[in-house]
Amino acid sequence: MSEQTQRIRLVVSWLLVTVLLGYGIVQTLITAAKLFE
């Protein structure tokens, strides 16, 4: 496996983690906003 392929896989995995975390935070904020309306 080449070094570039490993780097691409690392970036892709970080993007997935960031998207999942961001989605979870957004869902939490939406739920909190509904509770505090």
MDAnalysis code that builds the backbone (N, CA, C; Angstrom):
import MDAnalysis as mda
import numpy as np

u = mda.Universe.empty(111, n_residues=37, atom_resindex=np.repeat(np.arange(37), 3), trajectory=True)
u.add_TopologyAttr("name", ["N", "CA", "C"] * 37)
u.add_TopologyAttr("resid", np.arange(1, 38))
u.add_TopologyAttr("resname", ["MET", "SER", "GLU", "GLN", "THR", "GLN", "ARG", "ILE", "ARG", "LEU", "VAL", "VAL", "SER", "TRP", "LEU", "LEU", "VAL", "THR", "VAL", "LEU", "LEU", "GLY", "TYR", "GLY", "ILE", "VAL", "GLN", "THR", "LEU", "ILE", "THR", "ALA", "ALA", "LYS", "LEU", "PHE", "GLU"])
u.atoms.positions = np.array([
    [0.854, -1.199, 0.000],
    [0.000, 0.000, 0.000],
    [0.890, 1.250, 0.000],
    [0.585, 2.187, -0.872],
    [1.430, 3.375, -0.972],
    [1.123, 4.359, 0.147],
    [2.065, 5.288, 0.328],
    [1.903, 6.277, 1.392],
    [0.703, 7.181, 1.115],
    [0.509, 7.525, -0.163],
    [-0.602, 8.411, -0.518],
    [-1.946, 7.744, -0.232],
    [-2.047, 6.455, -0.522],
    [-3.298, 5.735, -0.257],
    [-3.618, 5.754, 1.227],
    [-2.600, 5.546, 2.056],
    [-2.819, 5.578, 3.506],
    [-3.290, 6.964, 3.936],
    [-2.679, 8.008, 3.347],
    [-3.057, 9.377, 3.711],
    [-4.505, 9.650, 3.332],
    [-4.893, 9.185, 2.131],
    [-6.277, 9.389, 1.684],
    [-7.242, 8.680, 2.626],
    [-6.900, 7.447, 3.007],
    [-7.777, 6.708, 3.924],
    [-7.885, 7.424, 5.258],
    [-6.776, 8.010, 5.723],
    [-6.782, 8.735, 6.991],
    [-7.702, 9.950, 6.902],
    [-7.578, 10.697, 5.800],
    [-8.419, 11.885, 5.615],
    [-9.890, 11.501, 5.545],
    [-10.192, 10.433, 4.796],
    [-11.588, 9.997, 4.656],
    [-12.164, 9.592, 6.008],
    [-11.375, 8.857, 6.796],
    [-11.879, 8.424, 8.104],
    [-12.110, 9.627, 9.017],
    [-11.210, 10.627, 8.957],
    [-11.403, 11.830, 9.773],
    [-12.647, 12.591, 9.328],
    [-12.881, 12.648, 8.012],
    [-14.081, 13.323, 7.515],
    [-15.338, 12.630, 8.030],
    [-15.345, 11.300, 8.010],
    [-16.504, 10.557, 8.505],
    [-16.748, 10.852, 9.976],
    [-15.673, 10.842, 10.775],
    [-15.800, 11.121, 12.208],
    [-16.347, 12.529, 12.418],
    [-15.809, 13.498, 11.663],
    [-16.252, 14.886, 11.812],
    [-17.726, 15.034, 11.454],
    [-18.137, 14.389, 10.359],
    [-19.543, 14.474, 9.933],
    [-20.458, 13.855, 10.985],
    [-20.073, 12.696, 11.500],
    [-20.905, 12.027, 12.507],
    [-21.007, 12.866, 13.775],
    [-19.870, 13.423, 14.222],
    [-19.886, 14.261, 15.424],
    [-20.739, 15.500, 15.187],
    [-20.549, 16.144, 14.039],
    [-21.320, 17.341, 13.720],
    [-22.809, 17.037, 13.690],
    [-23.175, 15.905, 13.089],
    [-24.584, 15.519, 13.004],
    [-25.164, 15.301, 14.399],
    [-24.404, 14.632, 15.254],
    [-24.870, 14.394, 16.620],
    [-25.073, 15.693, 17.380],
    [-24.142, 16.635, 17.203],
    [-24.250, 17.924, 17.897],
    [-25.469, 18.687, 17.395],
    [-25.677, 18.680, 16.064],
    [-26.832, 19.383, 15.495],
    [-28.133, 18.785, 16.021],
    [-28.228, 17.461, 16.046],
    [-29.432, 16.806, 16.553],
    [-29.680, 17.179, 18.012],
    [-28.607, 17.228, 18.813],
    [-28.734, 17.591, 20.224],
    [-29.235, 19.024, 20.361],
    [-28.687, 19.935, 19.542],
    [-29.107, 21.339, 19.601],
    [-30.568, 21.478, 19.196],
    [-30.989, 20.760, 18.156],
    [-32.387, 20.833, 17.713],
    [-33.309, 20.327, 18.821],
    [-32.944, 19.215, 19.445],
    [-33.757, 18.665, 20.530],
    [-33.828, 19.646, 21.693],
    [-32.692, 20.238, 22.046],
    [-32.662, 21.204, 23.146],
    [-33.512, 22.422, 22.803],
    [-33.435, 22.888, 21.564],
    [-34.224, 24.054, 21.153],
    [-35.715, 23.754, 21.277],
    [-36.128, 22.545, 20.906],
    [-37.538, 22.180, 21.022],
    [-37.955, 22.130, 22.489],
    [-37.073, 21.628, 23.356],
    [-37.403, 21.533, 24.777],
    [-37.571, 22.915, 25.397],
    [-36.722, 23.857, 24.969],
    [-36.715, 25.177, 25.613],
    [-37.618, 26.188, 24.925],
    [-38.406, 25.745, 23.942],
    [-39.284, 26.692, 23.254],
    [-40.318, 27.272, 24.201],
])
